[in-house]
Structures are given as structure tokens and as C-alpha cells.
């Protein structure tokens, strides 16, 4: 299962998994975008598309019911759906609803999807599976004026650790991939200039989203006795390591 599969990293990962022979369940808010991902996977791919708002418990329950009905089991969840929220807004000007929307999607949505995966993976035979959470470089360091996104991505690290611990008795492995500057619609502004910690605007390097997808595929195809707990994949020259 790939959430946020209609575009960007979610689509790239879904196509990499399809190319490696995985059967797919694609979740996202826009059905037409999911259908485009499914079409790109090719005629031979087994793909289930389910329109899902991950912040809605009813939608998530319906998603897992559809997966259980179609495939009978779940071996992998790429917990990817997310939103950046209001960019460039000073902390004191962020409205409650804007804050809540980011928390609802990035944190509560990730929890609901992981909870659904746990329920299915614990009950299936053979038992177990893998969850890979999309963290972000923001799980380590913030950008200016990004408090909602940064807070939820730091929380994602705690979610990952708890899932790993609670999943041990059931052969459920959980890891996290922290991604920096993959070329998607969300990072388009990095190519024209984005605020830096010193107050300047600077163009930042980006990498191909396919590089992220290959890393997720490697994590996904490990045996359940092995786990990449945390991986950081980033554009080599992005301003992450260093000072300034």
C-alpha cells in the first residue's frame, strides 16, 4: 500500500514497486491522480485504487477493507501522504485550522494508516509485514516558518520508534526514510529560491524522485528479520550538513 500515491514521491515509489512485481493498493485524495499512477504502472500490474483522506478514520477503515477483500493480506505500507501547510507564514500568524490540517494529515493520518496495517498484519498468515514512514529532513532540522510541518515530522520519528517496538512480537518491522529535496511539485520553489536560516533566498539542489524510490524498494525487499530503521536520502549539495 502506498498513501499519497497520486503524485510526487508516492507515485515514484508505487511505480518502482510495480516494476519489481509488487501488487499495489494506491490511496490518495484525488481518484483521477491515482488512476494516472495505475496507468503508468503498465497493463500487467495488479493495482487497486481507493480514494482516501488519511485523516478520516472512516476512509482509512474503508481502504483496509478494500485491501483485505482484494488481496487478503498486506505486506508493506509506505506511509507517505502529507502536506506542508502554509508556507512562509510567521508563527504568530498561523491560524488554528491551518495548524490542525497539517497535524491531521501528517501525524494523525500516519497513525491511522499504521494502525490499520497493524490490525491486518497481526491477523494474517504468515503473520507480519513492514511499514516505512516518510519522515523528511525536517524530522531533524526545521526550515524558517515551518513549525507545523516540522513538528509533525519530528513526531513521525517517535511514531516510527513506537511502531518498531510494538511490532516486534508480530514480525512487523518499521523504518523511516528522511528525504531531502526530491524533485516534485512540492519542491519546485527550491529551484527559484527558498528562504534560508540567515534570512537570504537561495536556490537549492534537488535530486530525482526515482533515487528515493530505489531506496524505499531496498528497504521494502529486506527479509523481515532485517530492517533499515532510519535512512536519509538527499540531494548531495543541499544545505543540510554545515552551518549558516
ROROLUM-717895 format. One line per field, with one value per atom (N, C-alpha, C, O): x, y, z; residue number from 1. Coordinates in steps of 0.2 Angstrom, whole numbers. Each point is the difference from the previous one (the first is absolute). Example, Ala and Ser with C-alpha at 12.3 -4.5 7.8 and 13.67 -1.06 7.14 Angstrom:
! residues 2
x [66, -4, 4, 5, -7, 4, -4, 3]
y [-28, 6, 6, -1, 6, 6, 5, 6]
z [39, 0, 0, 3, -7, 1, 3, 1]
n [1, 1, 1, 1, 2, 2, 2, 2]
//
This chain:
! residues 244
x [4, -4, 4, 5, -6, 3, -5, -5, 6, -5, 3, 6, -10, 3, 3, 5, -9, 3, -1, 2, -6, -2, 5, -1, 6, 5, 7, 0, 5, 6, 4, 0, 2, 4, -5, 3, -9, -5, 0, 0, -1, -1, 7, 0, 6, 6, 1, 2, -4, 1, -5, 2, -8, -5, 3, -1, 4, 2, 6, 1, 3, 6, -2, 2, -7, -3, -3, 1, -5, -3, 5, -1, 6, 5, 4, 3, -3, 3, -5, 2, -8, -5, -5, -3, 3, -4, -7, -1, -4, -7, -2, 3, -6, -1, -7, -5, 5, -6, 2, 4, -7, 1, -5, -6, 8, -5, 2, 6, -11, 1, -6, -6, 6, -6, -3, -6, 10, -3, 0, 5, -11, 0, 3, 3, -4, 3, 7, 3, 0, 8, 2, 5, -9, 2, -1, 4, -9, -1, 6, 2, 1, 6, 6, 3, -2, 5, -1, 5, -11, -1, 1, 3, -5, 1, 8, 2, 2, 7, 3, 6, -9, 3, 0, 3, -7, 0, -6, -3, 1, -6, 1, -5, 11, 1, 0, -1, 1, 0, -7, -5, 5, -6, 0, 4, -9, -1, -7, -5, 4, -6, 0, 5, -9, 0, -6, -6, 7, -5, 1, 5, -10, 0, -1, -4, 9, 1, 2, 5, -8, 3, 2, -3, 10, 3, -2, 1, -3, -2, -7, -2, -1, -7, 0, 1, -3, 0, -4, 1, -7, -5, 4, -1, 4, 3, 6, 0, 4, 5, -3, 3, -8, -3, -3, 1, -3, -3, 6, -1, 7, 6, 2, 1, 0, 2, -5, 2, -8, -5, 0, 0, 2, 1, 6, 0, 5, 6, -1, 3, -6, -1, -4, 1, -6, -5, 4, -1, 5, 4, 5, 1, 4, 6, 0, 4, -8, 0, 6, 0, 5, 5, 4, -2, 6, 4, 7, 1, 4, 7, 4, 5, -8, 4, -4, -5, 6, -3, 5, 5, -5, 4, -4, -5, 6, -4, 2, 4, -7, 4, -5, 3, -9, -5, 2, 2, -1, 1, -1, -1, 1, -1, 5, 2, 1, 4, -3, 2, -8, -4, 2, 3, -5, 1, 8, 3, -1, 7, 2, -4, 9, 2, -4, 0, -4, -5, 4, 2, -2, 4, -4, -6, 9, -3, -6, -5, 6, -6, -6, -5, 6, -6, -3, -5, 7, -3, -6, 0, -5, -7, -1, 4, -8, -1, -2, 3, -7, -3, 6, 1, 4, 5, 5, 3, -2, 4, -3, 3, -9, -4, 0, 1, -1, 0, 6, 0, 6, 6, 1, 2, -4, 0, -4, 2, -8, -5, 2, 0, 4, 2, 7, 0, 4, 7, 1, 4, -7, 1, -6, 1, -7, -6, -1, -2, 3, -1, 5, -2, 8, 5, -1, 1, -4, -2, -5, 0, -6, -5, 2, -3, 7, 2, 4, 0, 5, 4, -4, 1, -6, -5, -4, 0, -2, -3, 4, -2, 8, 5, 2, 0, 1, 1, -6, 1, -7, -6, 0, -1, 3, 0, 6, 0, 6, 6, 0, 3, -6, 0, -4, 1, -6, -5, 1, -3, 7, 1, 5, 4, -4, 4, 4, -4, 11, 4, 0, -2, 3, -1, 6, 5, -7, 5, 0, -4, 8, 1, 5, 3, -3, 4, -3, -4, 5, -2, 6, 5, -5, 5, -3, -5, 7, -3, 4, 7, -10, 4, 1, -5, 11, 1, 1, -4, 11, 2, 6, 1, 3, 6, -3, 3, -9, -3, -2, -1, 2, 0, 7, 0, 4, 7, 1, 2, -3, 1, -6, -3, 1, -6, 3, 6, -11, 1, -3, -5, 6, -3, -8, -2, -2, -7, -3, -4, 6, -3, -2, 1, -3, -1, -5, 1, -6, -5, 3, -1, 4, 3, 5, 1, 4, 5, -2, 3, -8, -2, -3, 1, -5, -2, 5, -1, 6, 5, 5, 2, -1, 3, -4, 3, -10, -4, 0, -1, 2, 0, 6, -1, 6, 6, -2, 1, -5, -2, -5, 0, -5, -4, 3, -1, 7, 4, 3, -1, 4, 3, -6, 2, -7, -6, -2, -1, 0, -2, 5, -2, 8, 5, 0, 0, -1, 0, -6, 0, -6, -6, -1, -4, 8, -1, 4, -1, 6, 5, -3, 1, -6, -3, -4, -2, 1, -5, 4, -4, 10, 4, -2, 0, -1, -2, 6, 2, 2, 6, -2, -5, 8, -2, 6, 5, -4, 6, -3, -5, 10, -2, 6, 6, -9, 4, 0, -6, 11, 0, 3, 6, -10, 1, 2, -4, 9, 2, 0, 5, -9, 0, -1, 4, -9, -2, -4, -4, 6, -4, -7, -1, -4, -7, -3, 3, -10, -3, 1, 0, 0, 1, 7, 0, 5, 6, 2, 6, -11, 2, 3, 4, -7, 3, 7, 3, 0, 7, 4, 6, -8, 4, 0, 4, -8, -1, 3, 1, -1, 2, -4, -6, 9, -4, 3, 6, -9, 3, 5, -2, 7, 5, 0, -3, 7, 0, 3, -2, 6, 3, -4, 2, -8, -4, 0, -4, 9, 1, -4, -3, 2, -3, 5, 5, -6, 5, -3, -4, 7, -2, 3, 6, -10, 3, 0, -4, 9, 0, -5, -2, 0, -5, 2, 5, -8, 2, -6, -6, 7, -6, -4, 3, -10, -4, 1, -1, 4, 1, 6, 0, 4, 6, -3, 2, -8, -3, -4, 0, -3, -4, 5, -2, 8, 4, 2, 1, 0, 1, -5, 1, -7, -6, -1, -1, 2, 0, 5, -2, 8, 5, -3, 1, -3, -3, -6, 0, -4, -6, 2, -4, 9, 2, 4, 2, 0, 4, -4, -6, 9, -4, -2, 3, -9, -2, 4, -1, 6, 5, 5, 5, -5, 5, -4, -6, 8, -3, 4, 5, -6, 3, -4, -6, 8, -4, 0, -6, 11, 0, 5, 5, -8, 4, -1, -5, 11, -1, 3, 5, -10, 2, -1, -6, 11, -1, 5, 4, -6, 4, 7, 0, 5, 7, 2, 3, -5, 3, -5, 1, -7, -5, 3, 4, -6, 3, -3, -4, 6, -2, 6, -1, 6, 6, 4, 2, 0, 3, -3, -5, 7, -2, -2, 2, -7, -2, -7, -2]
y [-6, 6, 6, 1, 4, 6, 6, 0, 4, 6, 6, 0, 4, 6, -2, 3, -8, -3, 3, -2, 8, 3, 5, 2, -1, 5, -1, -4, 7, 1, -6, -5, 5, -6, -6, -6, 7, -6, -3, -7, 11, -3, -4, -5, 8, -3, -6, -5, 4, -6, -5, -6, 8, -5, -3, -6, 10, -3, -4, -5, 6, -4, -7, -5, 5, -6, -4, -6, 9, -3, -4, -5, 9, -2, -7, -4, 4, -6, -5, -5, 5, -5, 0, -5, 11, 0, 1, 4, -7, 2, 7, 0, 4, 7, 2, -2, 5, 4, 7, 2, 3, 7, 4, -1, 5, 4, 7, 2, 3, 7, 3, -3, 10, 4, 1, 1, -2, 2, -7, -3, 0, -6, 0, -4, 10, 1, -1, -3, 6, -1, -7, -2, -1, -7, -4, -5, 6, -4, 2, -5, 11, 1, -4, -2, 2, -4, -8, -3, 1, -7, -1, -5, 9, 0, 0, -4, 8, 0, -6, -2, -2, -6, -6, -5, 6, -5, -5, -1, -2, -4, -6, -3, 0, -6, 1, -5, 11, 1, -1, 2, -5, -1, 7, 0, 4, 6, 1, 0, 2, 2, 7, 2, 2, 7, 2, -2, 5, 2, 7, 2, 2, 7, 0, -2, 6, 0, 6, 3, 0, 5, -3, -2, 2, -4, 3, -4, 10, 3, -2, 2, -6, -2, -7, -4, 2, -7, -4, -6, 8, -4, -1, -6, 11, -2, -5, -4, 5, -5, -7, -5, 4, -6, -3, -6, 10, -2, -3, -4, 8, -2, -7, -4, 3, -7, -5, -6, 7, -5, -2, -5, 10, -1, -4, -4, 6, -4, -7, -5, 4, -7, -4, -6, 9, -3, -2, -5, 10, -2, -4, -5, 6, -4, -5, -5, 6, -5, 1, -3, 8, 1, 6, 3, 0, 6, -1, -2, 2, -1, 6, 0, 6, 6, 6, 1, 4, 6, 6, 0, 4, 6, 6, 2, 0, 5, 7, 3, -1, 6, 6, 6, -6, 5, 6, -1, 7, 6, 6, 1, 5, 6, 5, -1, 6, 5, 5, 3, -1, 5, 7, 1, 4, 7, 1, 1, 1, 1, 8, 4, -3, 7, 5, 6, -10, 4, 0, -5, 11, 0, -3, -1, -2, -4, 3, -3, 9, 4, 1, 2, -3, 1, -7, 1, -6, -7, -1, 0, -1, -1, -7, -5, 4, -7, -5, -5, 7, -5, -2, -6, 11, -2, -5, -5, 7, -5, -7, -5, 5, -6, -4, -7, 10, -4, -4, -5, 9, -4, -5, -6, 7, -6, -6, -5, 7, -5, -5, -6, 9, -4, -3, -6, 10, -3, -4, -5, 6, -4, -5, -6, 9, -4, -5, -6, 8, -4, -6, -5, 7, -5, -5, -6, 8, -5, -4, -6, 9, -4, -6, -5, 7, -5, -5, -6, 8, -5, -5, -6, 9, -4, -5, -6, 8, -5, -5, -6, 8, -5, -5, -6, 8, -4, -5, -6, 8, -5, -5, -6, 8, -5, -5, -6, 9, -4, -5, -5, 7, -4, -6, -6, 7, -6, -4, -5, 7, -4, -6, 0, -5, -6, -1, -1, 2, 1, 7, 5, -5, 7, 5, -3, 9, 5, 4, -1, 6, 4, 6, 0, 5, 6, 6, 1, 4, 7, 5, -1, 5, 5, 7, 1, 3, 6, 5, 0, 5, 6, 5, 4, -3, 5, 7, 4, -3, 6, 2, -1, 5, 4, 4, 1, 1, 4, -4, 3, -9, -4, 1, -2, 6, 1, 8, 2, 2, 7, 3, -2, 8, 4, 5, 2, -1, 6, 6, -1, 7, 6, 0, -2, 4, 0, -6, 0, -6, -6, -4, -6, 9, -3, -6, -5, 5, -5, -6, -6, 7, -6, -3, -6, 10, -2, -4, -5, 7, -3, -7, -5, 5, -7, -5, -6, 9, -5, -2, -6, 10, -2, -5, -5, 6, -5, -7, -5, 5, -6, -4, -6, 9, -4, -4, -6, 9, -4, -5, -5, 6, -5, -6, -5, 7, -6, -4, -6, 9, -4, -4, -6, 9, -4, -6, -5, 7, -6, -6, -5, 7, -5, -4, -6, 9, -3, -5, -6, 9, -3, -6, -4, 5, -5, -6, -5, 5, -6, -6, -5, 4, -7, -2, -6, 10, -2, 0, -1, 1, 0, 6, 0, 6, 6, 5, 2, -1, 4, 7, 1, 4, 7, 4, 0, 4, 4, 7, 1, 4, 6, 3, -1, 4, 3, 8, 2, 1, 7, 3, -1, 5, 2, 7, 4, -2, 7, 2, -2, 6, 4, -5, 0, -4, -4, 4, 4, -5, 5, -2, -5, 8, -1, 7, 5, -5, 7, 4, 6, -10, 3, 4, 5, -7, 3, 4, 2, 0, 4, 6, 3, 0, 7, 0, 5, -11, 0, 2, 2, -3, 1, 8, 2, 2, 7, 4, 6, -9, 3, -1, 1, -3, -2, 3, 1, 2, 3, -4, -6, 8, -3, 2, 5, -8, 2, 7, 3, -1, 7, 5, 6, -7, 5, 1, 3, -6, 0, -4, -5, 6, -5, -3, 3, -10, -3, -6, -3, 2, -6, -6, 0, -6, -6, -5, -1, -4, -6, -4, -1, -3, -5, -7, 0, -5, -7, -3, 3, -8, -3, -4, -4, 4, -4, -7, -4, 2, -7, -3, -6, 11, -2, -2, -5, 8, -1, -7, -4, 3, -6, -6, -5, 5, -6, -1, -6, 11, -1, -3, -5, 7, -3, -7, -5, 3, -7, -4, -6, 8, -3, -2, -6, 11, -1, -5, -4, 4, -4, -7, -4, 3, -7, -4, -6, 9, -4, -5, 1, -6, -5, 3, 5, -8, 4, -1, 3, -7, -1, 6, 0, 4, 6, 6, 0, 6, 6, 6, 1, 3, 7, 4, 3, -1, 4, 7, 3, 0, 7, 1, -3, 6, 1, 7, 3, 1, 7, 0, -2, 4, 1, 7, 2, 1, 7, 2, -3, 9, 3, 1, 4, -6, 0, 7, 1, 4, 7, 4, 6, -9, 5, 2, -3, 9, 3, -3, 3, -9, -4, -1, 1, -4, -1, 7, 2, 1, 6, 5, -1, 7, 6, 5, 1, 3, 6, 1, 5]
z [0, 0, 0, 4, -8, 0, 0, -3, 9, 1, -4, 0, -2, -3, -7, -2, -1, -6, -7, -5, 6, -6, -4, -5, 9, -3, 4, 5, -8, 4, 2, -4, 10, 3, 0, -1, 3, 0, -6, -1, -5, -6, -2, -3, 4, -2, 4, -3, 9, 4, -3, 0, -1, -2, -7, -1, -3, -7, 1, -3, 8, 1, 3, -2, 6, 3, -5, 0, -4, -6, -4, -3, 1, -4, 3, -4, 10, 4, 1, 3, -5, 0, 6, 1, 3, 5, -2, -5, 8, -1, 4, 6, -9, 4, 2, -3, 8, 2, 1, 4, -8, 0, 3, -1, 6, 3, 0, -1, 0, -1, 0, -1, 1, 0, -7, 0, -5, -7, -4, -1, 0, -4, -6, -3, -1, -7, 0, -4, 10, 0, 2, -3, 7, 1, -6, -2, -2, -7, -4, -4, 4, -4, 2, -4, 10, 3, -2, -2, 3, -2, -8, -2, -2, -7, -2, -4, 8, -1, 2, -2, 7, 2, -5, 0, -6, -5, 0, 6, -11, -1, 5, 2, -1, 3, 8, 3, -1, 7, 4, -3, 9, 4, 4, 5, -6, 4, 2, -4, 10, 3, 2, 4, -6, 1, 5, -2, 7, 5, 2, 3, -4, 2, 7, 3, 0, 8, 2, -2, 7, 4, 6, 5, -4, 6, 6, 6, -5, 6, 2, 6, -10, 2, 2, -5, 11, 2, -4, -2, 0, -4, -7, -3, 0, -7, 1, -4, 10, 1, 1, -3, 7, 1, -7, -1, -3, -7, -4, -4, 4, -4, 2, -4, 11, 2, -1, -2, 2, -2, -7, -2, -3, -7, -1, -4, 7, 0, 2, -4, 10, 2, -5, -1, -2, -4, -7, -3, 1, -7, 1, -4, 9, 0, 6, 0, 5, 6, 5, 5, -7, 5, -2, -5, 9, -1, 2, 6, -10, 2, 0, 3, -5, 0, 0, -4, 9, -1, 0, 4, -9, -1, 2, -4, 10, 3, -2, 3, -8, -4, 0, -1, 1, -1, 5, 6, -8, 4, -3, -6, 10, -3, 4, 5, -9, 3, 4, 5, -7, 4, -3, -5, 9, -2, 0, 5, -11, 0, 0, -2, 5, 1, 5, 0, 4, 5, 6, 3, 0, 7, 5, 0, 5, 5, 3, 1, 1, 3, -4, 3, -9, -5, -2, -4, 6, -3, 4, 6, -10, 3, 3, -2, 7, 3, -6, 0, -4, -5, -5, -2, 1, -5, 4, -3, 10, 4, 0, -1, 2, 1, -6, 0, -6, -6, -1, -2, 3, 0, 4, -1, 8, 5, -2, 1, -3, -2, -6, 0, -5, -5, 1, -1, 3, 1, 6, -1, 6, 6, 2, 0, 0, 2, -6, 1, -7, -6, 0, -2, 3, 1, 5, -1, 7, 5, -2, 1, -4, -2, -5, 0, -5, -5, 3, -2, 7, 3, 4, 1, 3, 4, -4, 2, -8, -5, -2, -1, -1, -2, 6, -2, 8, 6, 0, 1, -1, 1, -6, 2, -8, -5, 0, 0, 2, 0, 6, -1, 6, 6, -1, 2, -6, -1, -6, 0, -4, -6, 1, 5, -10, 1, -7, -5, 5, 6, 2, -3, 10, 3, -1, -2, 2, -1, -6, -4, 3, -5, 1, 6, -10, 1, -1, -5, 9, -1, -1, 4, -9, -1, 0, -4, 9, 1, -4, 0, -3, -3, 5, 2, 0, 5, -3, -1, -1, -3, 3, 6, -9, 3, 6, 5, -6, 5, 7, 5, -5, 6, 4, 6, -9, 3, 1, 6, -11, 0, -3, -5, 8, -3, -6, 0, -4, -4, 3, 4, -6, 3, -2, -5, 10, 0, -3, -4, 8, -2, 6, 0, 5, 7, 0, 3, -7, 0, -3, 2, -8, -4, 4, 1, 2, 3, 7, 1, 2, 6, -1, 3, -9, -1, -3, 1, -4, -2, 5, 0, 5, 6, 4, 2, -2, 3, -4, 3, -9, -4, 2, 0, 2, 3, 6, 1, 3, 6, -2, 3, -8, -2, -3, 2, -6, -3, 6, -1, 6, 5, 4, 2, 0, 3, -4, 3, -10, -4, 0, 0, 0, 0, 6, 0, 5, 7, 0, 2, -3, 1, -5, 1, -7, -5, 1, -4, 8, 1, 1, -3, 8, 1, -6, 0, -5, -6, -6, -6, 6, -6, -5, -6, 9, -3, 1, 5, -11, 0, -2, -4, 7, -2, 0, 4, -10, -1, -3, -1, 1, -2, -5, 0, -6, -5, 1, -1, 2, 0, -6, -2, -2, -7, 0, 3, -6, -1, -7, -4, 1, -6, -6, -5, 5, -6, -4, 2, -9, -5, -1, -3, 7, -1, -1, 1, -1, 0, 6, 0, 6, 6, 1, 4, -8, 1, -6, -1, -3, -6, 2, -4, 9, 2, 2, 0, 1, 2, -6, 1, -7, -6, -2, -4, 8, -2, 6, 0, 6, 6, 6, 0, 6, 6, 6, 0, 5, 5, 4, 1, 1, 4, 7, 2, 3, 7, 1, 5, -10, 1, -3, 0, -2, -3, -7, -3, -1, -7, -4, 3, -9, -5, -3, -3, 2, -4, -4, 2, -8, -4, 3, 2, -1, 3, -5, -4, 4, -4, 1, 6, -11, 1, -3, -4, 6, -3, -3, 1, -5, -3, 5, 4, -5, 5, -1, 5, -11, -1, 5, 1, 1, 5, 6, 4, -2, 6, 0, 4, -10, -1, 0, 3, -6, 1, 7, 2, 2, 7, 4, 4, -5, 3, -3, 4, -10, -2, 3, 2, -1, 4, 7, 2, 1, 7, 0, 5, -10, 0, -1, 2, -6, -2, 4, -1, 7, 5, 3, 1, 1, 4, 7, 2, 1, 6, 6, 5, -6, 6, -1, 5, -10, 0, -2, -3, 6, -1, -1, 4, -9, 0, 5, -2, 8, 5, -2, 0, -3, -2, -6, 0, -5, -6, -2, 0, -2, -2, -7, -2, -3, -7, -2, 1, -4, -1, -6, -2, -1, -5, 3, 6, -9, 3, 3, 5, -9, 1, 4, 0, 2, 3, 7, 3, -1, 7, 6, 3, -2, 6, 5, 6, -9, 4, 0, -5, 11, 0, 5, 3, -4, 4, -5, -5, 7, -4, 0, -3]
n [1, 1, 1, 1, 2, 2, 2, 2, 3, 3, 3, 3, 4, 4, 4, 4, 5, 5, 5, 5, 6, 6, 6, 6, 7, 7, 7, 7, 8, 8, 8, 8, 9, 9, 9, 9, 10, 10, 10, 10, 11, 11, 11, 11, 12, 12, 12, 12, 13, 13, 13, 13, 14, 14, 14, 14, 15, 15, 15, 15, 16, 16, 16, 16, 17, 17, 17, 17, 18, 18, 18, 18, 19, 19, 19, 19, 20, 20, 20, 20, 21, 21, 21, 21, 22, 22, 22, 22, 23, 23, 23, 23, 24, 24, 24, 24, 25, 25, 25, 25, 26, 26, 26, 26, 27, 27, 27, 27, 28, 28, 28, 28, 29, 29, 29, 29, 30, 30, 30, 30, 31, 31, 31, 31, 32, 32, 32, 32, 33, 33, 33, 33, 34, 34, 34, 34, 35, 35, 35, 35, 36, 36, 36, 36, 37, 37, 37, 37, 38, 38, 38, 38, 39, 39, 39, 39, 40, 40, 40, 40, 41, 41, 41, 41, 42, 42, 42, 42, 43, 43, 43, 43, 44, 44, 44, 44, 45, 45, 45, 45, 46, 46, 46, 46, 47, 47, 47, 47, 48, 48, 48, 48, 49, 49, 49, 49, 50, 50, 50, 50, 51, 51, 51, 51, 52, 52, 52, 52, 53, 53, 53, 53, 54, 54, 54, 54, 55, 55, 55, 55, 56, 56, 56, 56, 57, 57, 57, 57, 58, 58, 58, 58, 59, 59, 59, 59, 60, 60, 60, 60, 61, 61, 61, 61, 62, 62, 62, 62, 63, 63, 63, 63, 64, 64, 64, 64, 65, 65, 65, 65, 66, 66, 66, 66, 67, 67, 67, 67, 68, 68, 68, 68, 69, 69, 69, 69, 70, 70, 70, 70, 71, 71, 71, 71, 72, 72, 72, 72, 73, 73, 73, 73, 74, 74, 74, 74, 75, 75, 75, 75, 76, 76, 76, 76, 77, 77, 77, 77, 78, 78, 78, 78, 79, 79, 79, 79, 80, 80, 80, 80, 81, 81, 81, 81, 82, 82, 82, 82, 83, 83, 83, 83, 84, 84, 84, 84, 85, 85, 85, 85, 86, 86, 86, 86, 87, 87, 87, 87, 88, 88, 88, 88, 89, 89, 89, 89, 90, 90, 90, 90, 91, 91, 91, 91, 92, 92, 92, 92, 93, 93, 93, 93, 94, 94, 94, 94, 95, 95, 95, 95, 96, 96, 96, 96, 97, 97, 97, 97, 98, 98, 98, 98, 99, 99, 99, 99, 100, 100, 100, 100, 101, 101, 101, 101, 102, 102, 102, 102, 103, 103, 103, 103, 104, 104, 104, 104, 105, 105, 105, 105, 106, 106, 106, 106, 107, 107, 107, 107, 108, 108, 108, 108, 109, 109, 109, 109, 110, 110, 110, 110, 111, 111, 111, 111, 112, 112, 112, 112, 113, 113, 113, 113, 114, 114, 114, 114, 115, 115, 115, 115, 116, 116, 116, 116, 117, 117, 117, 117, 118, 118, 118, 118, 119, 119, 119, 119, 120, 120, 120, 120, 121, 121, 121, 121, 122, 122, 122, 122, 123, 123, 123, 123, 124, 124, 124, 124, 125, 125, 125, 125, 126, 126, 126, 126, 127, 127, 127, 127, 128, 128, 128, 128, 129, 129, 129, 129, 130, 130, 130, 130, 131, 131, 131, 131, 132, 132, 132, 132, 133, 133, 133, 133, 134, 134, 134, 134, 135, 135, 135, 135, 136, 136, 136, 136, 137, 137, 137, 137, 138, 138, 138, 138, 139, 139, 139, 139, 140, 140, 140, 140, 141, 141, 141, 141, 142, 142, 142, 142, 143, 143, 143, 143, 144, 144, 144, 144, 145, 145, 145, 145, 146, 146, 146, 146, 147, 147, 147, 147, 148, 148, 148, 148, 149, 149, 149, 149, 150, 150, 150, 150, 151, 151, 151, 151, 152, 152, 152, 152, 153, 153, 153, 153, 154, 154, 154, 154, 155, 155, 155, 155, 156, 156, 156, 156, 157, 157, 157, 157, 158, 158, 158, 158, 159, 159, 159, 159, 160, 160, 160, 160, 161, 161, 161, 161, 162, 162, 162, 162, 163, 163, 163, 163, 164, 164, 164, 164, 165, 165, 165, 165, 166, 166, 166, 166, 167, 167, 167, 167, 168, 168, 168, 168, 169, 169, 169, 169, 170, 170, 170, 170, 171, 171, 171, 171, 172, 172, 172, 172, 173, 173, 173, 173, 174, 174, 174, 174, 175, 175, 175, 175, 176, 176, 176, 176, 177, 177, 177, 177, 178, 178, 178, 178, 179, 179, 179, 179, 180, 180, 180, 180, 181, 181, 181, 181, 182, 182, 182, 182, 183, 183, 183, 183, 184, 184, 184, 184, 185, 185, 185, 185, 186, 186, 186, 186, 187, 187, 187, 187, 188, 188, 188, 188, 189, 189, 189, 189, 190, 190, 190, 190, 191, 191, 191, 191, 192, 192, 192, 192, 193, 193, 193, 193, 194, 194, 194, 194, 195, 195, 195, 195, 196, 196, 196, 196, 197, 197, 197, 197, 198, 198, 198, 198, 199, 199, 199, 199, 200, 200, 200, 200, 201, 201, 201, 201, 202, 202, 202, 202, 203, 203, 203, 203, 204, 204, 204, 204, 205, 205, 205, 205, 206, 206, 206, 206, 207, 207, 207, 207, 208, 208, 208, 208, 209, 209, 209, 209, 210, 210, 210, 210, 211, 211, 211, 211, 212, 212, 212, 212, 213, 213, 213, 213, 214, 214, 214, 214, 215, 215, 215, 215, 216, 216, 216, 216, 217, 217, 217, 217, 218, 218, 218, 218, 219, 219, 219, 219, 220, 220, 220, 220, 221, 221, 221, 221, 222, 222, 222, 222, 223, 223, 223, 223, 224, 224, 224, 224, 225, 225, 225, 225, 226, 226, 226, 226, 227, 227, 227, 227, 228, 228, 228, 228, 229, 229, 229, 229, 230, 230, 230, 230, 231, 231, 231, 231, 232, 232, 232, 232, 233, 233, 233, 233, 234, 234, 234, 234, 235, 235, 235, 235, 236, 236, 236, 236, 237, 237, 237, 237, 238, 238, 238, 238, 239, 239, 239, 239, 240, 240, 240, 240, 241, 241, 241, 241, 242, 242, 242, 242, 243, 243, 243, 243, 244, 244, 244, 244]
//
